[in-house]
């Protein structure tokens, strides 16, 4: 047993090692982006050290603000609304073409809320951003696997959302939060992340 690592952590490191093996063998750098699950973990340093041992020093633990910005840019390509689903709350914002946050709000999901209740809370929050927000593209950062073929998210830290058509219900684009960060970074947005 590695000090400070859970069984789930070790499984995650094995998956990263397996994923990175082929590109690294071909001298292709591998970048990893961690979101709230790692950012908020009590054993964050041990996990990050294990990941860096696999891929080198190309692991970025994104702040909540970076995570939301990257998800928004990846999903909309610029001006629009963003919805960043977290385990404790969801952040919504209206962003201009330069990426500046114009207005923001937060939704704390009540314990035991089901999909219709969560959808209604998200719609109310979007309405609080103003009439313009409803007409703009919406990027949705999903904290779990995204099945793009079916347009649903799975295995998130908000199980009531799993398997439901959130993007279709809200008229948005659903992206995995870490994948959104990687997509934006690959298109030249850096913000000083090493």
Residue pairs with C-beta under 8 A, 6 or more apart in sequence:
2 10
2 46
2 50
3 46
4 43
4 45
4 46
4 47
5 13
5 43
5 46
5 47
5 50
6 43
9 43
9 46
9 47
9 50
10 50
12 47
12 51
13 47
13 50
13 51
13 54
16 32
16 51
16 54
16 55
17 54
19 30
20 30
20 54
20 55
23 29
23 30
24 30
24 55
29 56
29 58
30 55
30 56
30 58
31 55
31 58
31 59
31 60
31 182
31 185
32 51
32 55
32 58
32 59
32 60
33 59
33 60
33 62
33 70
33 178
33 181
33 182
33 185
34 48
34 51
34 59
34 60
34 61
34 62
34 178
35 62
35 67
35 143
35 177
35 178
35 181
36 64
36 67
36 86
36 87
36 143
36 157
36 177
37 87
37 143
37 157
38 44
38 47
38 48
38 61
39 61
39 62
39 63
39 64
40 87
41 47
44 61
48 59
48 61
51 59
52 59
57 194
58 194
60 181
60 193
60 194
62 70
62 181
62 193
64 84
64 86
64 91
66 181
66 191
66 193
67 84
67 141
67 177
67 180
67 181
68 82
68 84
68 91
68 93
68 141
69 82
69 95
69 99
69 184
69 191
70 141
70 180
70 181
70 183
70 184
70 185
70 189
71 82
71 84
71 139
71 140
71 141
71 175
71 177
71 180
71 181
72 80
72 81
72 82
72 84
72 93
72 95
72 139
72 141
72 180
73 99
73 139
73 180
73 184
73 189
74 139
74 175
74 179
74 180
74 181
74 183
74 184
75 82
75 137
75 138
75 139
75 140
75 141
75 172
75 173
75 174
75 175
75 180
76 82
76 136
76 137
76 138
76 139
76 173
77 137
78 97
78 99
79 95
79 96
79 97
79 136
79 137
80 94
80 95
80 136
80 137
80 138
80 139
81 92
81 93
81 94
81 95
81 126
81 129
81 133
81 136
81 137
81 138
81 139
81 172
82 91
82 92
82 93
82 95
82 138
82 139
82 140
82 141
83 90
83 91
83 92
83 122
83 126
83 138
83 139
83 140
83 141
83 170
83 172
84 90
84 91
84 92
84 141
84 177
85 140
85 141
85 142
85 143
85 156
85 158
85 161
85 177
86 143
86 157
87 143
87 157
87 158
88 108
89 106
89 107
89 108
89 109
90 106
90 107
90 109
90 122
90 125
91 104
91 105
91 106
92 104
92 105
92 106
92 107
92 122
92 125
92 126
92 129
93 101
93 102
93 103
93 104
93 105
93 129
94 101
94 102
94 103
94 104
94 129
94 130
94 132
94 133
94 136
95 101
95 102
96 102
103 129
103 130
103 133
104 129
105 125
105 128
105 129
106 125
107 121
107 122
107 125
109 118
109 121
109 158
109 160
110 117
113 121
113 160
114 160
115 160
115 161
115 164
115 166
118 158
118 160
118 161
119 166
119 169
119 170
122 170
123 170
126 133
126 134
126 138
126 170
127 133
127 134
137 172
137 173
138 170
138 171
138 172
138 173
139 172
139 173
139 175
139 180
140 166
140 167
140 170
140 172
140 173
140 174
140 175
141 175
141 176
141 177
141 180
142 153
142 156
142 161
142 166
142 174
142 175
142 176
142 177
143 156
143 157
143 158
143 176
143 177
144 153
144 154
144 155
144 156
144 157
144 162
144 176
145 153
145 154
145 155
145 156
145 176
146 152
146 153
146 154
146 174
146 175
146 176
146 179
147 153
147 154
148 174
151 165
151 167
151 168
151 174
152 162
152 163
152 164
152 165
152 166
152 174
153 161
153 162
153 163
153 164
153 166
153 174
154 162
154 163
155 162
156 162
166 172
166 174
167 173
167 174
175 183
185 193
